[in-house]
Amino acid sequence: MVKSLNSLRFIFALLVFSVHLGWTDLATGHAFFILLSGFVLTLAYQEKLVPGVMSYWDFIKKRLIRIYPLHVITLILAIPFTLNELVQDGAVWTLKFVLNLLHLHVFVPKEGFYFSFNSVTWNSAILLVFYFLFPFFLSLIKQMSSRALWMGFLFMVLTIVLSGIMIPKEYHHYYLYISPYFRVFDFLIGMMLFQIIKNRNWEISKRKGTLLEISAVFMFILFFSLVNRQYEYFLPWSYSILLWIVLVPLIAVFYYEKGWISQQILALPVFQELGKISFGFYMFHLIVMRYLGVVSTKIGLEVNGFLFAILALLITVLLALKSENLSKNQFSKLLWLKA
């Protein structure tokens, strides 16, 4: 993993955290994670995922061990918040639980299903779908010329624009934000981005690299401030294609690590450790908020206030660190997966 991109994972996990606190509206983190996943997997497996080096099922097993244990743990932790539904309609509750356990709940276009239990797992569920498809995507994209890649990008933009116009507004959130049918474009953009820039030597000075990094960060902050302030106005385009305008250059610039921000700040050990636990942080944070919300109500602490946020942040980081320290072998044994 490129150090600066690893560090950015935690920063974008914090942006998801702020959305669930109710402090911001624009959810940039999900699109970033999906884009970056496509980019990084292509970087890591372009030469590995070939016959005689790594099999399809070895690749899938590695991805399952990465995602599935934390999913099961957070699913179990979320059960107490669903007991009323279990009493009221045990059959529906059981269906939701089974679909969640199998990571298939994201295919049901009803909020009560795709946001059931630990609601943030819709993102890990679609990532798992993309992992199963990744080897097929990779074999196709590796054969595409630069022109074909750009044509593919334009095709995806047009598809989302036309779909946003044709799909009724009440279905925008599911189809354009949640569903793997359209989120796959974010993943493919990440893959295609790496394919376009992988062989480009970017021999520039540290000063110019720093200016580019500052420009990419400034452009993102400016975009975020504008779209977050007028969130409803920019829907549904702010679910994906508008985000590409700032996320694609951000990932590309920090991939090269030519500037002061990437070399001196994002390369710090503390940022690297936080980047490593970003997935655990993402999976645990909403569960922590829900439990802390119950306690806060009883002791009179303002829910989603500053102190609440600090406590939730610290507890989530500690849980993520603990889960990261548990070896993947220990996790996999719990789920009968051989690492």
TAQUI-V951717 format. One record per residue. N is the residue number from 1. RES is the residue in three letters. D_FIRST is the distance of its C-alpha to the first C-alpha in Angstrom with 1 decimal. Layout:
N/RES/D_FIRST ; N/RES/D_FIRST
//
This chain:
1/MET/0.0 ; 2/VAL/3.8 ; 3/LYS/6.1 ; 4/SER/8.6 ; 5/LEU/7.3 ; 6/ASN/6.3 ; 7/SER/9.9 ; 8/LEU/11.4 ; 9/ARG/11.0 ; 10/PHE/13.5 ; 11/ILE/15.7 ; 12/PHE/16.1 ; 13/ALA/16.8 ; 14/LEU/19.5 ; 15/LEU/20.9 ; 16/VAL/21.5 ; 17/PHE/23.0 ; 18/SER/25.4 ; 19/VAL/26.5 ; 20/HIS/27.5 ; 21/LEU/29.4 ; 22/GLY/31.3 ; 23/TRP/30.4 ; 24/THR/28.8 ; 25/ASP/29.3 ; 26/LEU/26.6 ; 27/ALA/23.7 ; 28/THR/20.8 ; 29/GLY/18.2 ; 30/HIS/18.7 ; 31/ALA/18.5 ; 32/PHE/15.3 ; 33/PHE/13.6 ; 34/ILE/15.1 ; 35/LEU/14.3 ; 36/LEU/10.6 ; 37/SER/10.7 ; 38/GLY/12.6 ; 39/PHE/10.5 ; 40/VAL/7.1 ; 41/LEU/9.4 ; 42/THR/11.2 ; 43/LEU/8.6 ; 44/ALA/7.8 ; 45/TYR/11.5 ; 46/GLN/13.7 ; 47/GLU/14.9 ; 48/LYS/14.6 ; 49/LEU/16.5 ; 50/VAL/19.8 ; 51/PRO/23.0 ; 52/GLY/23.3 ; 53/VAL/19.6 ; 54/MET/18.5 ; 55/SER/21.0 ; 56/TYR/20.8 ; 57/TRP/21.7 ; 58/ASP/19.3 ; 59/PHE/16.5 ; 60/ILE/18.5 ; 61/LYS/19.0 ; 62/LYS/15.4 ; 63/ARG/15.0 ; 64/LEU/18.4 ; 65/ILE/17.6 ; 66/ARG/14.7 ; 67/ILE/17.0 ; 68/TYR/20.6 ; 69/PRO/21.4 ; 70/LEU/20.6 ; 71/HIS/22.5 ; 72/VAL/25.5 ; 73/ILE/25.6 ; 74/THR/25.6 ; 75/LEU/28.1 ; 76/ILE/30.4 ; 77/LEU/30.2 ; 78/ALA/31.1 ; 79/ILE/34.3 ; 80/PRO/36.6 ; 81/PHE/36.2 ; 82/THR/37.4 ; 83/LEU/40.5 ; 84/ASN/43.0 ; 85/GLU/41.8 ; 86/LEU/42.1 ; 87/VAL/45.7 ; 88/GLN/46.5 ; 89/ASP/45.1 ; 90/GLY/43.8 ; 91/ALA/43.4 ; 92/VAL/41.1 ; 93/TRP/39.1 ; 94/THR/38.8 ; 95/LEU/37.6 ; 96/LYS/34.9 ; 97/PHE/33.8 ; 98/VAL/33.6 ; 99/LEU/31.7 ; 100/ASN/29.2 ; 101/LEU/28.9 ; 102/LEU/28.2 ; 103/HIS/25.9 ; 104/LEU/28.4 ; 105/HIS/29.8 ; 106/VAL/27.9 ; 107/PHE/30.3 ; 108/VAL/33.4 ; 109/PRO/34.1 ; 110/LYS/35.6 ; 111/GLU/34.1 ; 112/GLY/35.7 ; 113/PHE/33.6 ; 114/TYR/30.1 ; 115/PHE/30.2 ; 116/SER/31.8 ; 117/PHE/30.9 ; 118/ASN/27.4 ; 119/SER/27.4 ; 120/VAL/23.7 ; 121/THR/23.0 ; 122/TRP/24.1 ; 123/ASN/20.5 ; 124/SER/19.0 ; 125/ALA/22.0 ; 126/ILE/21.4 ; 127/LEU/17.7 ; 128/LEU/19.2 ; 129/VAL/21.6 ; 130/PHE/19.0 ; 131/TYR/17.1 ; 132/PHE/20.5 ; 133/LEU/21.0 ; 134/PHE/17.7 ; 135/PRO/18.9 ; 136/PHE/22.0 ; 137/PHE/20.4 ; 138/LEU/18.2 ; 139/SER/21.3 ; 140/LEU/23.1 ; 141/ILE/20.7 ; 142/LYS/20.2 ; 143/GLN/24.0 ; 144/MET/24.4 ; 145/SER/25.4 ; 146/SER/24.2 ; 147/ARG/27.5 ; 148/ALA/27.0 ; 149/LEU/23.6 ; 150/TRP/25.3 ; 151/MET/28.2 ; 152/GLY/26.1 ; 153/PHE/24.7 ; 154/LEU/28.3 ; 155/PHE/29.4 ; 156/MET/27.0 ; 157/VAL/28.1 ; 158/LEU/31.7 ; 159/THR/31.3 ; 160/ILE/30.0 ; 161/VAL/32.7 ; 162/LEU/35.5 ; 163/SER/34.4 ; 164/GLY/34.4 ; 165/ILE/37.9 ; 166/MET/39.2 ; 167/ILE/37.7 ; 168/PRO/39.9 ; 169/LYS/38.5 ; 170/GLU/38.7 ; 171/TYR/36.2 ; 172/HIS/33.6 ; 173/HIS/31.6 ; 174/TYR/31.2 ; 175/TYR/30.8 ; 176/LEU/28.8 ; 177/TYR/26.7 ; 178/ILE/26.5 ; 179/SER/27.1 ; 180/PRO/24.7 ; 181/TYR/27.2 ; 182/PHE/26.1 ; 183/ARG/22.7 ; 184/VAL/21.6 ; 185/PHE/22.0 ; 186/ASP/19.1 ; 187/PHE/16.9 ; 188/LEU/18.5 ; 189/ILE/18.2 ; 190/GLY/14.4 ; 191/MET/14.7 ; 192/MET/17.4 ; 193/LEU/15.8 ; 194/PHE/13.2 ; 195/GLN/16.2 ; 196/ILE/18.2 ; 197/ILE/16.2 ; 198/LYS/14.3 ; 199/ASN/17.3 ; 200/ARG/18.4 ; 201/ASN/18.7 ; 202/TRP/18.8 ; 203/GLU/20.9 ; 204/ILE/21.9 ; 205/SER/23.0 ; 206/LYS/21.2 ; 207/ARG/24.0 ; 208/LYS/23.4 ; 209/GLY/19.7 ; 210/THR/20.6 ; 211/LEU/23.2 ; 212/LEU/20.9 ; 213/GLU/18.5 ; 214/ILE/21.6 ; 215/SER/23.0 ; 216/ALA/20.1 ; 217/VAL/20.2 ; 218/PHE/24.0 ; 219/MET/24.2 ; 220/PHE/22.1 ; 221/ILE/24.3 ; 222/LEU/27.4 ; 223/PHE/26.6 ; 224/PHE/25.8 ; 225/SER/29.0 ; 226/LEU/31.2 ; 227/VAL/30.0 ; 228/ASN/29.9 ; 229/ARG/33.4 ; 230/GLN/34.7 ; 231/TYR/32.6 ; 232/GLU/35.3 ; 233/TYR/36.2 ; 234/PHE/32.9 ; 235/LEU/32.6 ; 236/PRO/31.6 ; 237/TRP/29.7 ; 238/SER/27.6 ; 239/TYR/26.1 ; 240/SER/24.0 ; 241/ILE/25.2 ; 242/LEU/26.0 ; 243/LEU/22.5 ; 244/TRP/21.1 ; 245/ILE/23.1 ; 246/VAL/20.9 ; 247/LEU/17.6 ; 248/VAL/17.1 ; 249/PRO/17.8 ; 250/LEU/15.8 ; 251/ILE/12.5 ; 252/ALA/13.8 ; 253/VAL/14.9 ; 254/PHE/11.9 ; 255/TYR/9.7 ; 256/TYR/12.2 ; 257/GLU/12.2 ; 258/LYS/15.9 ; 259/GLY/17.6 ; 260/TRP/18.6 ; 261/ILE/16.9 ; 262/SER/13.3 ; 263/GLN/14.5 ; 264/GLN/16.9 ; 265/ILE/16.3 ; 266/LEU/12.7 ; 267/ALA/11.7 ; 268/LEU/14.4 ; 269/PRO/14.0 ; 270/VAL/15.5 ; 271/PHE/13.1 ; 272/GLN/10.1 ; 273/GLU/12.4 ; 274/LEU/13.4 ; 275/GLY/10.1 ; 276/LYS/9.8 ; 277/ILE/13.3 ; 278/SER/13.2 ; 279/PHE/14.0 ; 280/GLY/16.8 ; 281/PHE/18.0 ; 282/TYR/18.3 ; 283/MET/20.2 ; 284/PHE/22.5 ; 285/HIS/23.4 ; 286/LEU/26.2 ; 287/ILE/27.7 ; 288/VAL/27.9 ; 289/MET/29.5 ; 290/ARG/32.1 ; 291/TYR/33.1 ; 292/LEU/33.2 ; 293/GLY/35.2 ; 294/VAL/37.8 ; 295/VAL/38.2 ; 296/SER/38.3 ; 297/THR/41.1 ; 298/LYS/43.1 ; 299/ILE/42.8 ; 300/GLY/43.2 ; 301/LEU/39.7 ; 302/GLU/38.8 ; 303/VAL/36.3 ; 304/ASN/33.4 ; 305/GLY/34.8 ; 306/PHE/33.0 ; 307/LEU/33.7 ; 308/PHE/32.7 ; 309/ALA/29.3 ; 310/ILE/28.7 ; 311/LEU/29.7 ; 312/ALA/27.6 ; 313/LEU/24.5 ; 314/LEU/25.1 ; 315/ILE/26.0 ; 316/THR/23.0 ; 317/VAL/20.6 ; 318/LEU/22.6 ; 319/LEU/22.5 ; 320/ALA/18.7 ; 321/LEU/18.4 ; 322/LYS/21.1 ; 323/SER/19.5 ; 324/GLU/16.2 ; 325/ASN/18.4 ; 326/LEU/20.2 ; 327/SER/18.9 ; 328/LYS/17.9 ; 329/ASN/20.9 ; 330/GLN/23.1 ; 331/PHE/21.9 ; 332/SER/22.3 ; 333/LYS/25.8 ; 334/LEU/26.9 ; 335/LEU/26.2 ; 336/TRP/27.5 ; 337/LEU/24.1 ; 338/LYS/23.6 ; 339/ALA/20.0
//
